[in-house]
Amino acid sequence: MKQAFFSFVAVLLLSFAIPAQAATNNERMWQDEAIYFIMVDRFNNMDPTNDQDVNVNDPKAYHGGDLKGVTAKLDYIKEMGFTAIWLTPIFQNEPGGYHGYWISDFYKVDPHFGTLDDLKTLVKEAHKRDIKVILDFVVNHTGPHHPWLNDPTKKDWFHEKKEIFNWTNQQEVENGWLFGLPDLAQENPEVKRYLIDVAKWWIKETDIDGYRLDTVKHVPKSFWQEFSKEVKSVKKDFFLLGEVWHDDPRYIADYGKYGIDGFVDFPFYKEASQIFSKADQSLDPLYSVWQRNESFYERPYLLGTFLDNHDTVRFTRLALENKQNPITRIKLGLTYLFSAPGIPIMYYGTEIALDGGKDPDNRRLMNFRTDQEIVDYIKKLGELRKQLPSLRRGDFTLLYEKNGMAVFKRTYKGETAVIAINNTGKTQKAHLTNDQLEPGKELRGLLAGDLVRSDQNGYDVILNRETAEIYVLAKKTGLNIPFIAMLIAIYVLFGWFLYYAKKRSKQTT
């Protein structure tokens, strides 16, 4: 109860701190979302009746997570400020397919995860909380021993069994068997019709809000063009987030011409995971990533930004390998993730600094009984992103960068947010001129409570080592009498509440 009270106070104080001219929220768009990414089997086990083949000591076995487990944690996810969840594939898999990518039946929920009704309940409960649901969808391949492989009527449903050797040869990339998995021939009209029909069926049946499209570059662009058109005909504003694993944003951006809305931003990941996992790294390369994104993408604000995922080494591991405090490093990385352009995607377990090396070690079982330091920090970031449209829709300008001390500005409809990140091992000062920020105002810190008043030369932002602050530019204030009065009233009421509760407790005992 105390925790709920102080959470309420924090939100109330934030409403006082944000200037009155702050832009109001318009109709919700996908660039306004923040995504919590869940590997279903490794998240939360709520239904022991579906715990077949579970062995939590084997990193390649099922660990018991299920759809009911996700539903049970929706409030937890919402409280951190996330507005959407992305689930690894929930379709029926071959034995050992805890991850969901060895599909054996595209029309069934894997019994390890629950039932179709469990999925419908999850979506319904998520929507009650204004949380959108994105399913991971695989059209490139099936499981290694799919029944179709032995069906003579479907012999032309697969490409000839060949590995990919030349990754610069697009035909080989699209027709080769990725990791030895049977490669579906989407140019076959029957295959194409089947995959599109099943994609539409899940939308109609469960009311999901989007697909994260797996292995996009291994499937012909002509297929994606028809696929996107048909699935979007089923539900308005249905979102397609493509995984095109490539270092060149021009290569990735080209798929946007074929109906895919946004993409998982691997060039961002490459820079962010290195920069924030170690102190004294310049943030210039990250800003360069944004400048390229602005040039190459039609909708750069729909790129999914991330620090790690189920296919990469955990960010915590990178920090530990660099002999850094992972909690400190995660806080800095998430500050940038939540305040820079793009849709932030956070992999489950980041909020507890979950460790992990290469697959499958990066898919450890979630632990909900751990220190809350990062969780509380994420709640602040989530609330700020919700309250400040400039952090979701604003332009993005680098005002200052020197060896890891960086200051960015975002503006949207009269609202100006300033993001300062000290990614160095020492206290740093950044001077911002009157040309960079409107003179005669103050920077009101909302993350850590800092206050920077301008002088005739501009603004001096001072941050301790390895810390960050998010400011709004506001009119200079004197003594805020209404705010102080409200603060006193809140704590008087809370004192009365504690006294009354204690008195009532004595009466009942």
TORSEKOL-391756 format. One line per field, with one value per residue (C-alpha): x, y, z; residue in three letters. Coordinates in steps of 0.2 Angstrom, whole numbers, always signed. Layout:
// TORSEKOL-391756
xx	X;...
yy	Y;...
zz	Z;...
residuo	ALA;...
***
This chain:
// TORSEKOL-391756
xx	+0;+14;+22;+6;+4;+22;+20;+4;+14;+28;+15;+7;+24;+28;+12;+17;+35;+30;+26;+8;+13;+18;+9;-6;-7;-15;-22;-10;+2;+14;+29;+21;+22;+36;+37;+41;+48;+44;+51;+35;+43;+56;+45;+32;+24;+6;-1;+8;-4;+5;+23;+27;+46;+51;+69;+74;+92;+93;+95;+88;+73;+56;+56;+37;+33;+15;+2;-7;+10;+11;-7;-3;+11;+2;+0;+18;+22;+10;+17;+34;+27;+26;+11;+14;+21;+30;+29;+40;+30;+16;+12;+14;+32;+41;+49;+62;+55;+54;+58;+44;+53;+52;+33;+24;+6;+3;-15;-13;-6;+8;+1;+17;+10;-8;-23;-31;-43;-28;-21;-38;-39;-22;-26;-42;-34;-20;-32;-41;-25;-22;-8;-6;-1;+12;+15;+31;+27;+37;+35;+52;+54;+46;+52;+66;+54;+38;+25;+25;+42;+35;+19;+21;+8;+19;+36;+36;+32;+50;+66;+80;+90;+105;+114;+118;+136;+136;+127;+129;+119;+101;+94;+104;+99;+80;+81;+94;+90;+94;+102;+96;+78;+66;+64;+47;+44;+33;+33;+22;+4;-2;+12;+9;-10;-8;+4;-7;-23;-15;-9;-26;-34;-25;-30;-48;-48;-38;-39;-20;-12;+4;+16;+35;+40;+55;+69;+62;+77;+75;+58;+55;+50;+35;+28;+29;+20;+5;+6;+6;-9;-20;-16;-19;-36;-42;-38;-35;-18;-11;+8;+21;+38;+52;+68;+80;+97;+109;+122;+117;+102;+99;+97;+85;+75;+72;+59;+49;+43;+34;+22;+32;+29;+45;+61;+71;+86;+101;+113;+107;+109;+127;+132;+121;+126;+145;+143;+133;+141;+157;+161;+170;+162;+156;+138;+142;+140;+123;+118;+125;+114;+99;+105;+106;+89;+82;+89;+85;+69;+52;+46;+61;+51;+44;+61;+62;+77;+85;+100;+99;+87;+85;+98;+112;+123;+114;+118;+122;+136;+144;+145;+152;+165;+170;+171;+157;+142;+128;+114;+122;+125;+108;+100;+111;+106;+88;+88;+93;+82;+66;+71;+78;+68;+61;+50;+60;+60;+66;+70;+62;+75;+84;+74;+83;+100;+98;+115;+117;+130;+126;+110;+103;+111;+103;+86;+87;+71;+64;+66;+53;+60;+75;+81;+69;+81;+81;+62;+59;+70;+61;+44;+51;+57;+40;+30;+41;+39;+20;+19;+31;+26;+42;+51;+40;+37;+49;+64;+81;+96;+113;+118;+134;+146;+163;+170;+154;+145;+131;+116;+101;+86;+69;+55;+37;+22;+30;+37;+56;+64;+83;+91;+108;+119;+136;+143;+160;+169;+170;+158;+155;+149;+141;+138;+123;+122;+107;+107;+104;+91;+79;+87;+80;+72;+76;+79;+68;+75;+61;+72;+83;+76;+90;+87;+97;+93;+100;+111;+116;+127;+116;+114;+127;+122;+132;+130;+139;+148;+137;+121;+107;+94;+79;+74;+59;+63;+51;+49;+59;+50;+51;+44;+30;+18;+3;+16;+23;+5;+0;+16;+12;-6;-1;+10;-2;-15;-3;+1;-17;-20;-6;-13;-30;-24;-14;-29;-40;-28;-27;-46;-47;-34
yy	+0;+12;+8;+12;+28;+34;+29;+40;+54;+52;+54;+69;+77;+74;+82;+98;+98;+96;+114;+119;+121;+103;+95;+84;+67;+65;+49;+34;+29;+14;+26;+29;+11;+3;-15;-29;-44;-61;-78;-87;-103;-94;-80;-86;-104;-102;-119;-135;-146;-141;-145;-159;-162;-148;-147;-130;-137;-140;-124;-133;-140;-133;-122;-121;-104;-102;-90;-89;-84;-69;-64;-65;-52;-39;-27;-29;-25;-10;-3;-2;+9;-4;-2;-18;-36;-46;-65;-78;-90;-99;-111;-130;-135;-151;-159;-147;-132;-122;-106;-108;-107;-126;-125;-142;-135;-117;-117;-124;-117;-127;-137;-132;-114;-118;-117;-106;-100;-95;-84;-76;-72;-65;-53;-48;-44;-35;-24;-20;-13;-4;-16;-22;-39;-44;-62;-68;-75;-87;-90;-94;-112;-126;-137;-149;-165;-157;-170;-160;-166;-184;-179;-182;-169;-156;-160;-143;-134;-133;-128;-140;-144;-133;-123;-104;-101;-85;-72;-59;-69;-64;-79;-91;-81;-84;-102;-109;-119;-108;-118;-134;-129;-134;-119;-115;-110;-95;-92;-108;-101;-115;-111;-92;-95;-106;-94;-79;-88;-93;-76;-69;-83;-79;-60;-64;-78;-69;-50;-48;-31;-35;-48;-48;-55;-68;-70;-57;-56;-75;-73;-65;-46;-50;-62;-48;-36;-47;-53;-36;-30;-45;-45;-27;-29;-39;-26;-7;-2;-19;-18;-27;-27;-35;-44;-40;-44;-33;-20;-9;+2;+4;-15;-15;+0;-7;-20;-5;-3;-19;-15;-19;-5;-5;-15;-21;-9;-20;-5;+3;-12;-14;+3;+4;-12;-8;+11;+8;-8;+2;+19;+33;+28;+42;+43;+51;+34;+32;+49;+44;+29;+41;+52;+38;+31;+48;+48;+30;+25;+32;+30;+30;+33;+15;+7;-5;-1;-13;-17;-36;-50;-69;-70;-60;-61;-52;-34;-39;-51;-37;-26;-39;-44;-25;-26;-13;-13;-20;-10;+6;+2;-4;+12;+23;+12;+12;+31;+32;+19;+27;+45;+43;+41;+23;+11;+4;-15;-22;-41;-49;-50;-34;-26;-38;-38;-56;-63;-74;-78;-85;-95;-104;-96;-79;-87;-90;-92;-76;-72;-60;-60;-49;-32;-18;-5;-6;-9;+7;+16;+9;+15;+33;+32;+24;+38;+52;+44;+44;+62;+70;+68;+75;+59;+49;+61;+75;+79;+74;+85;+82;+98;+92;+77;+75;+58;+51;+66;+70;+81;+79;+90;+84;+96;+93;+106;+119;+106;+104;+90;+89;+72;+72;+57;+56;+40;+44;+39;+57;+72;+82;+99;+103;+121;+125;+141;+153;+148;+130;+133;+147;+160;+165;+149;+134;+115;+106;+88;+75;+59;+64;+81;+92;+111;+121;+140;+149;+164;+177;+164;+150;+134;+123;+105;+96;+77;+65;+50;+37;+46;+54;+67;+71;+89;+100;+118;+129;+146;+151;+149;+157;+149;+137;+140;+129;+115;+116;+117;+102;+92;+97;+91;+75;+70;+76;+65;+50;+53;+53;+37;+28;+33;+28;+11;+8;+12;+1;-13;-12;-13;-29;-38
zz	+0;+4;-13;-22;-12;-17;-35;-35;-27;-40;-55;-46;-44;-62;-67;-58;-65;-83;-90;-95;-113;-115;-130;-127;-134;-150;-158;-153;-166;-167;-164;-147;-141;-130;-133;-120;-128;-121;-124;-118;-112;-101;-94;-81;-77;-71;-77;-71;-81;-98;-90;-102;-105;-93;-86;-80;-79;-97;-107;-123;-114;-110;-94;-92;-96;-104;-110;-93;-86;-98;-94;-75;-77;-88;-74;-70;-88;-89;-73;-81;-95;-109;-121;-131;-129;-143;-140;-148;-159;-150;-164;-161;-163;-165;-150;-142;-150;-134;-143;-156;-172;-177;-182;-185;-186;-191;-185;-167;-151;-144;-129;-119;-119;-117;-128;-141;-127;-117;-131;-133;-115;-115;-130;-121;-105;-113;-123;-107;-101;-117;-121;-139;-144;-157;-162;-170;-187;-197;-216;-221;-215;-205;-191;-197;-198;-204;-210;-227;-231;-232;-242;-260;-264;-256;-263;-272;-256;-252;-260;-264;-248;-249;-236;-239;-243;-252;-241;-254;-267;-264;-273;-262;-246;-251;-257;-245;-230;-215;-201;-210;-208;-223;-234;-240;-258;-257;-275;-276;-277;-265;-252;-253;-251;-236;-227;-230;-225;-209;-205;-208;-198;-182;-183;-185;-172;-158;-162;-161;-166;-176;-182;-180;-196;-194;-207;-219;-231;-234;-242;-259;-258;-270;-257;-243;-255;-256;-238;-231;-242;-237;-218;-217;-225;-210;-196;-197;-191;-191;-188;-197;-189;-200;-195;-208;-200;-210;-206;-221;-217;-236;-238;-224;-229;-246;-239;-233;-251;-250;-236;-220;-208;-197;-194;-180;-181;-181;-185;-169;-159;-165;-159;-143;-136;-138;-132;-117;-111;-107;-100;-110;-126;-138;-143;-160;-169;-162;-169;-185;-186;-183;-197;-209;-204;-208;-225;-230;-222;-226;-208;-197;-181;-184;-181;-167;-156;-144;-133;-135;-139;-140;-154;-146;-131;-116;-113;-95;-101;-112;-97;-86;-99;-99;-80;-78;-66;-77;-68;-71;-89;-92;-84;-97;-111;-107;-105;-123;-129;-121;-126;-144;-160;-163;-154;-139;-137;-121;-119;-104;-90;-94;-79;-67;-76;-82;-88;-103;-116;-134;-138;-128;-113;-117;-114;-95;-85;-78;-59;-52;-34;-37;-34;-40;-44;-63;-63;-53;-65;-80;-72;-72;-90;-95;-87;-95;-112;-109;-103;-115;-134;-139;-133;-145;-160;-159;-170;-164;-163;-155;-146;-137;-137;-130;-127;-120;-112;-124;-124;-137;-140;-146;-150;-154;-155;-143;-131;-130;-121;-118;-114;-106;-104;-95;-102;-94;-78;-72;-68;-84;-89;-106;-110;-121;-130;-132;-151;-146;-133;-131;-119;-102;-97;-86;-89;-77;-74;-73;-71;-56;-51;-58;-61;-74;-74;-89;-88;-101;-109;-110;-100;-90;-88;-75;-73;-61;-69;-78;-75;-86;-85;-95;-95;-101;-106;-96;-90;-75;-59;-42;-26;-32;-17;-24;-27;-9;-2;-12;-6;+12;+10;+3;+17;+30;+22;+22;+40;+44;+34;+44;+60;+56;+49;+65;+76;+66;+67;+86;+87;+77;+87
residuo	MET;LYS;GLN;ALA;PHE;PHE;SER;PHE;VAL;ALA;VAL;LEU;LEU;LEU;SER;PHE;ALA;ILE;PRO;ALA;GLN;ALA;ALA;THR;ASN;ASN;GLU;ARG;MET;TRP;GLN;ASP;GLU;ALA;ILE;TYR;PHE;ILE;MET;VAL;ASP;ARG;PHE;ASN;ASN;MET;ASP;PRO;THR;ASN;ASP;GLN;ASP;VAL;ASN;VAL;ASN;ASP;PRO;LYS;ALA;TYR;HIS;GLY;GLY;ASP;LEU;LYS;GLY;VAL;THR;ALA;LYS;LEU;ASP;TYR;ILE;LYS;GLU;MET;GLY;PHE;THR;ALA;ILE;TRP;LEU;THR;PRO;ILE;PHE;GLN;ASN;GLU;PRO;GLY;GLY;TYR;HIS;GLY;TYR;TRP;ILE;SER;ASP;PHE;TYR;LYS;VAL;ASP;PRO;HIS;PHE;GLY;THR;LEU;ASP;ASP;LEU;LYS;THR;LEU;VAL;LYS;GLU;ALA;HIS;LYS;ARG;ASP;ILE;LYS;VAL;ILE;LEU;ASP;PHE;VAL;VAL;ASN;HIS;THR;GLY;PRO;HIS;HIS;PRO;TRP;LEU;ASN;ASP;PRO;THR;LYS;LYS;ASP;TRP;PHE;HIS;GLU;LYS;LYS;GLU;ILE;PHE;ASN;TRP;THR;ASN;GLN;GLN;GLU;VAL;GLU;ASN;GLY;TRP;LEU;PHE;GLY;LEU;PRO;ASP;LEU;ALA;GLN;GLU;ASN;PRO;GLU;VAL;LYS;ARG;TYR;LEU;ILE;ASP;VAL;ALA;LYS;TRP;TRP;ILE;LYS;GLU;THR;ASP;ILE;ASP;GLY;TYR;ARG;LEU;ASP;THR;VAL;LYS;HIS;VAL;PRO;LYS;SER;PHE;TRP;GLN;GLU;PHE;SER;LYS;GLU;VAL;LYS;SER;VAL;LYS;LYS;ASP;PHE;PHE;LEU;LEU;GLY;GLU;VAL;TRP;HIS;ASP;ASP;PRO;ARG;TYR;ILE;ALA;ASP;TYR;GLY;LYS;TYR;GLY;ILE;ASP;GLY;PHE;VAL;ASP;PHE;PRO;PHE;TYR;LYS;GLU;ALA;SER;GLN;ILE;PHE;SER;LYS;ALA;ASP;GLN;SER;LEU;ASP;PRO;LEU;TYR;SER;VAL;TRP;GLN;ARG;ASN;GLU;SER;PHE;TYR;GLU;ARG;PRO;TYR;LEU;LEU;GLY;THR;PHE;LEU;ASP;ASN;HIS;ASP;THR;VAL;ARG;PHE;THR;ARG;LEU;ALA;LEU;GLU;ASN;LYS;GLN;ASN;PRO;ILE;THR;ARG;ILE;LYS;LEU;GLY;LEU;THR;TYR;LEU;PHE;SER;ALA;PRO;GLY;ILE;PRO;ILE;MET;TYR;TYR;GLY;THR;GLU;ILE;ALA;LEU;ASP;GLY;GLY;LYS;ASP;PRO;ASP;ASN;ARG;ARG;LEU;MET;ASN;PHE;ARG;THR;ASP;GLN;GLU;ILE;VAL;ASP;TYR;ILE;LYS;LYS;LEU;GLY;GLU;LEU;ARG;LYS;GLN;LEU;PRO;SER;LEU;ARG;ARG;GLY;ASP;PHE;THR;LEU;LEU;TYR;GLU;LYS;ASN;GLY;MET;ALA;VAL;PHE;LYS;ARG;THR;TYR;LYS;GLY;GLU;THR;ALA;VAL;ILE;ALA;ILE;ASN;ASN;THR;GLY;LYS;THR;GLN;LYS;ALA;HIS;LEU;THR;ASN;ASP;GLN;LEU;GLU;PRO;GLY;LYS;GLU;LEU;ARG;GLY;LEU;LEU;ALA;GLY;ASP;LEU;VAL;ARG;SER;ASP;GLN;ASN;GLY;TYR;ASP;VAL;ILE;LEU;ASN;ARG;GLU;THR;ALA;GLU;ILE;TYR;VAL;LEU;ALA;LYS;LYS;THR;GLY;LEU;ASN;ILE;PRO;PHE;ILE;ALA;MET;LEU;ILE;ALA;ILE;TYR;VAL;LEU;PHE;GLY;TRP;PHE;LEU;TYR;TYR;ALA;LYS;LYS;ARG;SER;LYS;GLN;THR;THR
***
